Amino acid sequence: MAHLSEKKLDSKLIFDGRILRVELDTVELEDGTHATRELVRHPGGVCVLAVTEQEEILLVRQLRYPYQEVTAEIPAGKLEYGEDPEACGRRELLEECGCTPDSFTYLGKVYPTPAYTSEVIRMYLAKGLHFSSQSLDAGEFLDVERVPFEEALRRVMHDEIPDSKSQIAILRYAAMRSKQV
Amino acid sequence: MAHLSEKKLDSKLIFDGRILRVELDTVELEDGTHATRELVRHPGGVCVLAVTEQEEILLVRQLRYPYQEVTAEIPAGKLEYGEDPEACGRRELLEECGCTPDSFTYLGKVYPTPAYTSEVIRMYLAKGLHFSSQSLDAGEFLDVERVPFEEALRRVMHDEIPDSKSQIAILRYAAMRSKQV
C-alpha cells in the first residue's frame, strides 16, 4: 500500500436519510492493519457573502437545532443532487433575503469537517444587490439583518459568528480588501 | 411557540459509533407543523496554529477518507468526552508534530457545519516551539511540513487548504497581524 492511502474492504449503509447518508466502512491501512471509518455523505452546500454598496453584509438569523442556538450566518443552502452551485447560490439569496445581484463571483471552497463528512461548501461573493421580498420554503423560519462589514469582522474575531463558512467568507473578503489598500 | 424555536417531540437513535452518534428527531416548528432533524453528535475537536520564530506554520498532510484526498491541515484532534480542550490541543501538537510550546492561547471556536452536527472545534495559537519526535497513535499516518505564513495564506486564498478550521485559524491570525502593522 502506498504511503497516505487506505483501501476500502467493506462498506455498510447505516442510514439513508432525507439529507444525510451514513456509512460504516472497513479499510486496510498502509501497514496492513484494519480500521473502521464512520462516514457522513452530504450533497454539498453553497453560501453567499452579499455586500451592499454601503459595504454592509447580509446575515441570516435562524435556529440551529444541533446546538439549540440561534446563530447569525451568511445566506446558504443545500445543493440538490446535480444542481449547479452558482444557480443554487442565486436561488438561496433570493429566497432567504429577497435579493438579486448584478455580479456573482466564486470566492472559494470549504471542507467543513473532513474527518467524517464528504460535504463541500462553495462560497460566492454577490454585489450590486437589488431587493424584493423573501420567499421562504415551507417550514423555514429566519430573520435577515444588514451589518456593516467592519462590525461583521469584529463579530467573527469575538466568536459571535461561530459558523465556519461565514467566518471564512468574511475573513477572505477582509484579506482581499486589505491587499487592495 | 416562540419565534426561531423548535420543540423536540421524539428522538430515535440511529447509530452509536466509535466517534459519531446519529439521531433522527421529530420537532414541532413555530407554525405548529412537524419536521424531522437528522443530527450527528460529535465529542468536539481542537486544532492548533503553531507558529515558529521564523513565522512558519506547521501543516499536517494526511488522507481524508471521505474525500479520498490527501489534505494539508493544521494539527488537530478529537476531544475525549470530558477532556480539557487545552490539554487535548497540547497533546495533539506533541503527538503529531513532536512539538511543545512555551505559549498556548485561545484563538476562537468553530461550528463546522451547524445544520446537522453538534461538533465544536476550539482553536489555539502555539508559539515558542520546542521540537522532539512525533509519537503517533497506532493506525495514524501523517507527514508534517513547515510553511512560511505568507505561503500558507496564499494557499488558503487559492483553495489549496480547503479544511475549514485551518482556513479560519490562518485567516484570523492574518487579520490579527495586519492590525498590529
Contacts between the chains, C-beta under 8 A, distances in Angstrom:
chain1	res1	chain2	res2	distance
A	3	B	141	7.1
A	4	B	61	6.8
A	4	B	62	6.4
A	4	B	63	4.9
A	4	B	70	5.1
A	4	B	141	6.0
A	4	B	142	7.5
A	4	B	143	7.2
A	5	B	63	6.2
A	6	B	63	5.8
A	6	B	65	6.1
A	14	B	14	6.9
A	14	B	15	4.9
A	14	B	22	7.1
A	15	B	14	4.9
A	15	B	15	6.3
A	15	B	22	5.9
A	15	B	24	7.7
A	15	B	38	8.0
A	17	B	24	6.9
A	17	B	36	8.0
A	17	B	38	4.6
A	18	B	36	6.6
A	18	B	38	6.6
A	19	B	38	5.4
A	19	B	115	7.9
A	19	B	116	6.7
A	20	B	22	7.6
A	20	B	38	4.8
A	20	B	40	7.2
A	20	B	116	6.2
A	22	B	14	7.1
A	22	B	15	5.9
A	22	B	20	7.6
A	22	B	22	5.4
A	24	B	15	7.7
A	24	B	17	6.9
A	25	B	65	7.4
A	27	B	65	7.0
A	29	B	139	5.6
A	29	B	141	6.9
A	30	B	141	5.7
A	31	B	139	7.8
A	31	B	141	7.8
A	33	B	138	7.5
A	33	B	139	6.0
A	35	B	139	5.2
A	36	B	17	8.0
A	36	B	18	6.6
A	37	B	65	4.8
A	37	B	66	8.0
A	38	B	15	8.0
A	38	B	17	4.6
A	38	B	18	6.6
A	38	B	19	5.4
A	38	B	20	4.8
A	39	B	65	6.8
A	39	B	66	5.5
A	40	B	20	7.2
A	40	B	40	5.9
A	40	B	66	7.5
A	40	B	116	7.9
A	41	B	66	7.6
A	42	B	113	7.9
A	42	B	116	7.6
A	45	B	113	7.9
A	45	B	115	8.0
A	61	B	4	6.8
A	62	B	4	6.4
A	63	B	4	4.9
A	63	B	5	6.2
A	63	B	6	5.8
A	64	B	111	7.3
A	64	B	114	4.1
A	64	B	115	6.9
A	65	B	6	6.1
A	65	B	25	7.5
A	65	B	27	7.1
A	65	B	37	4.8
A	65	B	39	6.8
A	66	B	39	5.5
A	66	B	40	7.5
A	66	B	41	7.6
A	66	B	114	6.5
A	66	B	115	7.8
A	66	B	116	6.4
A	66	B	117	5.8
A	66	B	118	4.0
A	67	B	111	6.7
A	67	B	114	6.3
A	67	B	118	6.3
A	70	B	4	5.1
A	71	B	111	7.1
A	71	B	114	6.0
A	73	B	114	7.4
A	78	B	115	7.5
A	108	B	157	7.4
A	108	B	159	5.2
A	109	B	159	5.4
A	109	B	162	5.3
A	110	B	162	6.1
A	110	B	164	5.1
A	110	B	167	6.9
A	111	B	64	7.3
A	111	B	67	6.6
A	111	B	71	7.1
A	111	B	162	4.3
A	111	B	163	5.3
A	111	B	164	6.5
A	112	B	112	4.1
A	112	B	113	3.9
A	112	B	164	4.9
A	113	B	42	7.9
A	113	B	45	7.8
A	113	B	112	3.9
A	113	B	113	6.2
A	113	B	117	6.8
A	113	B	119	6.1
A	113	B	121	7.7
A	113	B	164	6.9
A	114	B	64	4.1
A	114	B	66	6.5
A	114	B	67	6.3
A	114	B	71	6.0
A	114	B	73	7.4
A	114	B	162	7.7
A	114	B	163	5.6
A	115	B	19	7.9
A	115	B	45	8.0
A	115	B	64	6.9
A	115	B	66	7.8
A	115	B	78	7.5
A	116	B	19	6.7
A	116	B	20	6.2
A	116	B	40	7.9
A	116	B	42	7.6
A	116	B	66	6.5
A	117	B	40	8.0
A	117	B	66	5.9
A	117	B	113	6.8
A	117	B	117	7.6
A	118	B	66	4.0
A	118	B	67	6.3
A	119	B	113	6.1
A	120	B	162	7.7
A	121	B	113	7.7
A	138	B	33	7.5
A	139	B	29	5.6
A	139	B	31	7.9
A	139	B	33	6.1
A	139	B	35	5.2
A	141	B	3	7.1
A	141	B	4	6.0
A	141	B	29	6.9
A	141	B	30	5.7
A	141	B	31	7.9
A	142	B	4	7.5
A	143	B	4	7.2
A	153	B	175	7.2
A	156	B	172	7.5
A	157	B	108	7.5
A	157	B	172	6.5
A	157	B	175	6.5
A	157	B	176	7.8
A	159	B	108	5.2
A	159	B	109	5.4
A	162	B	109	5.3
A	162	B	110	6.1
A	162	B	111	4.3
A	162	B	114	7.7
A	162	B	120	7.7
A	163	B	111	5.3
A	163	B	114	5.6
A	164	B	110	5.1
A	164	B	111	6.5
A	164	B	112	4.9
A	164	B	113	6.8
A	164	B	164	3.9
A	164	B	165	7.4
A	164	B	168	6.5
A	165	B	164	7.4
A	167	B	110	6.9
A	167	B	168	5.0
A	167	B	171	7.7
A	167	B	172	7.9
A	168	B	164	6.5
A	168	B	167	5.0
A	168	B	168	6.1
A	168	B	171	6.8
A	171	B	167	7.7
A	171	B	168	6.8
A	171	B	171	3.6
A	171	B	172	6.5
A	171	B	174	7.7
A	171	B	175	6.3
A	172	B	156	7.6
A	172	B	157	6.6
A	172	B	167	7.9
A	172	B	171	6.5
A	174	B	171	7.7
A	174	B	175	5.9
A	175	B	153	7.1
A	175	B	157	6.5
A	175	B	171	6.3
A	175	B	174	5.9
A	175	B	175	7.6
A	176	B	157	7.8
A	178	B	178	5.3
